[in-house]
Amino acid sequence: MSGNGNGSSVARAFVGVDVGGTHTDVHVHVGGDEARGKALTTYDDFSRGVLDALEVAAETLDMSLDDLLSQTDLLVNATTVVTNAVAQLRGSKVGVLTTSGFGDELRFAGGPRLRIADEHMQTNVPDLVDRRDIVEIDGRIDYAGKELVPLDTAAVKEAARFLVEERGVSAIAICFLSSYRNGAHEEAAEKIVREAYPDVFTTPSYSVSGVRGEAVRWMTAVLNCFVFEDAGNFLDTLSTKLNDAGLAGRVAFFQGLGGGISKERAARLPLALLGAGPAAGATGANQLAQTMGHSRVLVGDMGGTSFDTGLIHDNVVHVEKSVRVGRFRTAMPLVDVISVGAGGGSIAWIGERGVPQVGPRSAGSQPGPAAYGNGGTEPTVTDAMVAMDLIDPENYLGGRLEIRRDLAIGALREKVGDQLGWSVEETAAAVYELVVANMANAVREVSVAHGYDPRDFVFYAYGGTLPWFAAEIARTLKIERVLIPNNSSVFCARGLLASDFVLRYDQTIQSGLDSAEALQRINDVYDEMVETGREEMRGEGFADDAIAIDRTIDMQFAGQVHALPIAIADRELADADVPELQAKFNETYERTYGAGTAWPGAIPQALNVAVTVKGQMSSHHLTEYPLEPSSADAMRKSDREVYLPSSHERVSVPIYDEAKFTPGSSVEGPSVIEAVDTTLYVPAGTTAERDQYLNVLLTVGGND
Amino acid sequence: MKTQTADPVSIEIHRKALENITSEMAIALTRTSGSPVVYEVQDFATSLLDVDGEQLAMSATVLFHAGSSLLGTQAIIESLDGASPSEGEGWIVNDTFEGGAQHQGDVAIIMPTFYQGDHVGWAFTNVHVLDVGGMGVSGFAPGAKTVFDEGVRFPATKIMRDGELDPEWVKYISANVRIADLVINDLRAMIAANNVAQKKLVDLIDRFGFEDFREFCEINKTLTEEAFRSRIAKLPDGVYETAEWVEYDGQRKAELLELRCRLEVRDTDIHISFTGVPQTTGFVNAGKGVVYGAVMCTILTTLGYGDLPFNAGIWRPITIDLGEPGTIVNAVSPAACTSGHANCGVRVTRAAKDVFDQACGLSDDPVLRSRVGAMAHDSIVLNPLAGIGHGGVPTVVFFMDLTTGHGGGAQSIFDGQDSYGLTCTPGVGLPNVETNEAQQPALYLWRRLVPQSGGPGTFRGGQALELAYTVYETDLLDGAVTAGCTETPARGVAGGLPGAGSSWSSYHDTNVEQLLEEGRQPLKKVLEGDEPTQKNNEGRIELQETDVIRMRGGGGGGLGDPLMREPELVARDVRDRYIDSAHAETVYGVVLDGDEADADATEKRRAQIREQRLGAAPSQSASAPRDVGVSVVVDADEDWCCAYCEHSLGSLSANWRDSATVNERPLVEAYAELDMGVRDRVEAPRVMLAEHFCPACAGLLVADLYPEGFSGYVAPRLGAVDVAPLEVPA
């Protein structure tokens, strides 16, 4: 696993596959060549869409699909199947064993009330489990991990029989209080269940998280059970079908944590596949950022329904430990991505105060924007782009989709413009400005929530529609530099190839750092996590020298519940490290919350420790192209009158052909760069340059 | 270069930016506070106000701070008497009478904001701090007789100079409160939040320019005002009245303290007036800030849907009259008031819910009719204790489970939310048992839903939770207990029944140790110990190691006649163990066959119940009303009429209740039949449940709840009605 070279003369191929809601994207790396492919996602059998997209990429490379498959060493897949199962509340029949006296905790779900005044939004958190399938078991462990009441093993046996034989559950989540501190009861109960019913899927809550707080840990265990069949079917089918089709190498699956994992492990912890697509984008962006020498990057990905944004600092992708998925709070560590309802399909409307709004409702892919002519009558962001002539109706998605400019204009006029007494162009510009503001707010949120100023970052913008808006989002946030990667529309698939294998372990320890015993205890916990992680990685086929360990320690002032993660060296924590660690925490604390907020005189303590274990894949160097600048005239395919949203005027601007935009070239705004599957808008005062990796770098003017 | 017509876009961007600032203030506060009250339960608020003290935006964690931020800032402006504040100054406010605070425990830090040296507005942050001194822990003193028993009180008091807390005040506060470090840290956390506001505000004004910034603030207030007025215009002009009762037994008597509420709607204006019995010598009295905040809780939750962002524009169509000073709804010093918000205030919220329900139900607009909802339980059970915690460190045990663990009111579109909290607390979380146990010397014995706690109705009220914990690994905890809604639970609407009441009890000399030694969990069925009958408000309670305290929340009210609930939903509630089969049959008339409802038997049983309601077979059949939350409507002849069968209930000038068939009996008797918890009064008056049935179809029109001897609820008086001022109840 650790090496990808294999001595044969045939170039080996590496494939990233992003199975999204609408499209399946692939990115192929073979020898020094790269190619992309796109096809419709096929829900009845996902492998068909994958093979379709691979065929497109193979054609680009002048290869047959068979050759491509037989030369492929590794195929990394990101899937939305788990995200969808949770969103649609369609999953396995799950039984739960829980501590006597606490059988209703899943219903409380940590408190269902939303931070919204409107009473009509205050629904209960949906039941994933039929309440008849929650069985209370005697046994109790206290906050320190001490057993107060032994586990009633006979009751476990009987409950398993009842759940499996009478109730017909296919999975059992085991959720006992204080298992974060001492998992013995959960472990014992799982053993009993598995001995009696080896085919039943089990998840003890300690195995999904070692962090204090039963509400999220238990919900995570239940969700893991809930998605296991959907995920398992997907994992099996995809692997089998691809192998049948001639895939020579292995298939790996991408986790929301930002790294790959084997099918076997994914099958045990399928919930780890949540949020894989956005995580792949951020991971790919980080690899690119390292090549580019950018250490602070904000990423943005805009699709048809949503805009996702995340943060990279010191070339570390920010991971959030407790992510909410719909109404469910989980303990899954996932790449921290904020998602807002701002996409090409987001609908413009007028609120009760007479003020225009965009999103969060989306026309999705069916019926889609009015301009698609599929019966959509609501004006969308895409319709606004069409009305401003920023999109060429003849050449949208390479001409594969017919664009009805008249329908776009009609929808904008009827639903928004007429009511405000605005022209179609003014209406379209308003939609543009509002969607830019919504995305800029999200980018600001993801940076300020961690105490960073967006001005210190480079904005990496990808996804099919974001190049329309990237420069204006940056201008709003006073970000000077924007990078639009090559193959922006399939960037997440490309990110899959940038990934290492990764595992993560979290454990609450809550401890001072002031005694040798405390440090010993912390080191023991670390040792155990590191050893477990190494063992697992060896099992995944990695040699010891390809296994890397990242350690973090969550620090807090005594009395706080929240804590901030501080990265530490991969070695034993010694007395001498403590002052430095505490100083680093104080510094992080004040950076995050403001100067003067650290508690004077309070001694920081440790709350949780975490270990991330990476199985390093050899990275694929980006292909470098020679710098051969073209003149603006040579790249120019036409001029077109467009309505500029920033200055509210209709002017004729040059339209450049992306295919002729050679490395080393640059163009000035206002102008438009058209590629097959995306359009890049360069506003006035902004310069676009193409670098040796085919990225387009924007230098955004207009900042004061 | 913006065209004039593009301005609504800038205005909207400007509004969102202001909201972002209050959210960023909240982020800074949550992360820096050391108090679980802040980070777990989110009992705080942040707001931005302009130079005149008008609100620009507020983060919606605790809604009643709409009142305290407004009145607290106004108190500072008044105290400045025309002078401008200086940069680096800041004020502390926690006084109900002079500062609009909800209670002394809710401490605000209010700081002026500046742009290029000019004073441009105010930043407000408020936290329920863990202690304010006095005889009660955490600012709850059930035994206090006057405000002087209740800890430190700050009218608008300057506490900051040059951006720093005045060390003299830090010294003073530290000497007067328990766990001073955490309290002082919360003050710092509030300053950090306000500093975020100052910094972000400058960025925002830079972006828009000061003139546009000011203008957009004004336009946004006007847009909110106009949108709100257009909703008010859809409420029928008229006068709507109700009453509520505050329970208080912390001194000699077990009182039921009456307050009255009247809503007058005229065109696009609403006028709300209150009166109440004279203020009492207990901690339940409400000052102006409490009543203003409590009214706003109902308005925002009921009418604040969709596109209606909160700012000063919301206040403009509303006038509030608190009546004569010296009553429970207009308390003056020296009234005790540490729980004015959680006793009298929540009753004001409930009373306001009733009058707005009456007006919404009679609207021509289906959206407004759909906004009718039952009352939330809207109370707390708290047991703040002090003692020695893990590691031998002094601690305050302030578990907030039973600020959250109460049912929400049934809505016209679904059952009430379980573990909803109070109307004023959207975003409130339920603490983790594991967190509470790790931080405090307590071992939870159970925490579970209370069966039959949701008020029966076509839509059922939200359910409550019950918990019990034992004092663990420490000798003694002492403090107080308060429960504010045990005898007069949340009323239902349109024929929905009240929810169950809340309660608490303590167990002493228990068998907990013995059970643990035997390897058994001390669950309810095996727990033994002395369980003395105690008052709802005990000013002093001592809990020794292995003593147990049990606290139970109350349910939300139901909406619509329970006999109209879909039998499948009732069967599901039984399957889910939310109700038992006897309850299903008694109140819903649903007979089960295994796990499913038996259609024929249910139909028969429901017919039987209807006959019992009237003492004779109904002359009309009842069908589902047009709006599930509206049981009495106005017919074509301008008469009141039953929404289940169109039977006339008399002229609009009369009280339709007089035309109904009434079954009045003590609530405890009625609820014993339904196996629903409610505490009996230890002295007169008893609390009565009066079910009013349509004399034709036997549909349940309303289930009134009141103390025996109450003069009775009146029907709305529609049109332009002149009314005399509300009189102080006898």
Chai-1 contact restraints between the chains, C-beta under 6 A:
chainA,res_idxA,chainB,res_idxB,connection_type,confidence,min_distance_angstrom,max_distance_angstrom,comment,restraint_id
A,S100,B,Q521,contact,1.0,0.0,6.0,A-B,restraint_1
A,S100,B,L523,contact,1.0,0.0,6.0,A-B,restraint_2
A,G101,B,W446,contact,1.0,0.0,6.0,A-B,restraint_3
A,G101,B,L523,contact,1.0,0.0,6.0,A-B,restraint_4
A,F102,B,R447,contact,1.0,0.0,6.0,A-B,restraint_5
A,D104,B,R448,contact,1.0,0.0,6.0,A-B,restraint_6
A,D104,B,L449,contact,1.0,0.0,6.0,A-B,restraint_7
A,F108,B,S419,contact,1.0,0.0,6.0,A-B,restraint_8
A,F108,B,L430,contact,1.0,0.0,6.0,A-B,restraint_9
A,G110,B,G429,contact,1.0,0.0,6.0,A-B,restraint_10
A,G110,B,L430,contact,1.0,0.0,6.0,A-B,restraint_11
A,G111,B,T404,contact,1.0,0.0,6.0,A-B,restraint_12
A,G111,B,V428,contact,1.0,0.0,6.0,A-B,restraint_13
A,G111,B,G429,contact,1.0,0.0,6.0,A-B,restraint_14
A,G111,B,L430,contact,1.0,0.0,6.0,A-B,restraint_15
A,P112,B,Q417,contact,1.0,0.0,6.0,A-B,restraint_16
A,R113,B,Y420,contact,1.0,0.0,6.0,A-B,restraint_17
A,R113,B,G421,contact,1.0,0.0,6.0,A-B,restraint_18
A,R113,B,P426,contact,1.0,0.0,6.0,A-B,restraint_19
A,R113,B,V428,contact,1.0,0.0,6.0,A-B,restraint_20
A,R115,B,P426,contact,1.0,0.0,6.0,A-B,restraint_21
A,R115,B,G427,contact,1.0,0.0,6.0,A-B,restraint_22
A,I116,B,P426,contact,1.0,0.0,6.0,A-B,restraint_23
A,A117,B,A60,contact,1.0,0.0,6.0,A-B,restraint_24
A,A117,B,L300,contact,1.0,0.0,6.0,A-B,restraint_25
A,A117,B,T301,contact,1.0,0.0,6.0,A-B,restraint_26
A,A117,B,G304,contact,1.0,0.0,6.0,A-B,restraint_27
A,A117,B,P426,contact,1.0,0.0,6.0,A-B,restraint_28
A,D118,B,Y305,contact,1.0,0.0,6.0,A-B,restraint_29
A,E119,B,T301,contact,1.0,0.0,6.0,A-B,restraint_30
A,E119,B,G373,contact,1.0,0.0,6.0,A-B,restraint_31
A,E119,B,Q411,contact,1.0,0.0,6.0,A-B,restraint_32
A,Q122,B,G408,contact,1.0,0.0,6.0,A-B,restraint_33
A,Q122,B,Q417,contact,1.0,0.0,6.0,A-B,restraint_34
A,N124,B,Q417,contact,1.0,0.0,6.0,A-B,restraint_35
A,N124,B,D418,contact,1.0,0.0,6.0,A-B,restraint_36
A,R131,B,D576,contact,1.0,0.0,6.0,A-B,restraint_37
A,D138,B,Q521,contact,1.0,0.0,6.0,A-B,restraint_38
A,R140,B,Q521,contact,1.0,0.0,6.0,A-B,restraint_39
A,Y143,B,E437,contact,1.0,0.0,6.0,A-B,restraint_40
A,Y143,B,A438,contact,1.0,0.0,6.0,A-B,restraint_41
A,L148,B,L516,contact,1.0,0.0,6.0,A-B,restraint_42
A,V149,B,G519,contact,1.0,0.0,6.0,A-B,restraint_43
A,V149,B,Q521,contact,1.0,0.0,6.0,A-B,restraint_44
A,P150,B,G519,contact,1.0,0.0,6.0,A-B,restraint_45
A,R212,B,E434,contact,1.0,0.0,6.0,A-B,restraint_46
A,G213,B,N432,contact,1.0,0.0,6.0,A-B,restraint_47
A,G213,B,E434,contact,1.0,0.0,6.0,A-B,restraint_48
A,E214,B,N432,contact,1.0,0.0,6.0,A-B,restraint_49
A,E214,B,E434,contact,1.0,0.0,6.0,A-B,restraint_50
A,A215,B,N432,contact,1.0,0.0,6.0,A-B,restraint_51
A,G351,B,D307,contact,1.0,0.0,6.0,A-B,restraint_52
A,E352,B,A227,contact,1.0,0.0,6.0,A-B,restraint_53
A,E352,B,D307,contact,1.0,0.0,6.0,A-B,restraint_54
A,R353,B,L223,contact,1.0,0.0,6.0,A-B,restraint_55
A,R353,B,A227,contact,1.0,0.0,6.0,A-B,restraint_56
A,R353,B,D307,contact,1.0,0.0,6.0,A-B,restraint_57
A,V355,B,P8,contact,1.0,0.0,6.0,A-B,restraint_58
A,V355,B,E12,contact,1.0,0.0,6.0,A-B,restraint_59
A,W422,B,T5,contact,1.0,0.0,6.0,A-B,restraint_60
A,E426,B,T5,contact,1.0,0.0,6.0,A-B,restraint_61
A,A430,B,V9,contact,1.0,0.0,6.0,A-B,restraint_62
A,E433,B,V9,contact,1.0,0.0,6.0,A-B,restraint_63
A,A437,B,I13,contact,1.0,0.0,6.0,A-B,restraint_64
A,V448,B,E24,contact,1.0,0.0,6.0,A-B,restraint_65
A,A449,B,I27,contact,1.0,0.0,6.0,A-B,restraint_66
A,G559,B,G34,contact,1.0,0.0,6.0,A-B,restraint_67
A,Q560,B,G34,contact,1.0,0.0,6.0,A-B,restraint_68
A,V561,B,Y39,contact,1.0,0.0,6.0,A-B,restraint_69
A,H562,B,R31,contact,1.0,0.0,6.0,A-B,restraint_70
A,H562,B,Y39,contact,1.0,0.0,6.0,A-B,restraint_71
A,Y593,B,A28,contact,1.0,0.0,6.0,A-B,restraint_72
A,Y593,B,R31,contact,1.0,0.0,6.0,A-B,restraint_73
A,Y593,B,T32,contact,1.0,0.0,6.0,A-B,restraint_74
A,Y593,B,A192,contact,1.0,0.0,6.0,A-B,restraint_75
A,G594,B,A192,contact,1.0,0.0,6.0,A-B,restraint_76
A,G594,B,N195,contact,1.0,0.0,6.0,A-B,restraint_77
A,T597,B,T32,contact,1.0,0.0,6.0,A-B,restraint_78
A,T597,B,A192,contact,1.0,0.0,6.0,A-B,restraint_79
A,W599,B,N185,contact,1.0,0.0,6.0,A-B,restraint_80
A,H648,B,T3,contact,1.0,0.0,6.0,A-B,restraint_81
